[in-house]
Amino acid sequence: MIDMDNSERYEILAQKLKTIAHPHRLFIVKGLMEHECNVSYIQQCLGLPQSTVSQHLAKLKSAGIIEGRRNGLEVCYKVVDDDVKNIINILFKP
């Protein structure tokens, strides 16, 4: 039986799923779970323009899925959302 009293939680989880449902954002989140990195490294891995990578990072950051930490002139990103970590672990379970 579905717990409709918890409908707000379902809405929050659905929004998180929508945010990571793009292939590039899924790749970024999976990679950031393995190690923190900056825009340049992600750009090299994906072969996308920096502006495109930055847009994806901005969406993930505004959703509270990732956080950036300034390291000199660059910003290193990491995944901070436990729900998303669990989803990614399930998706990529061997």
Helices and strands as residue ranges (DSSP letters): G 4-6, H 7-20, H 23-34, H 39-46, H 50-62, E 66-71, E 74-79, H 82-91
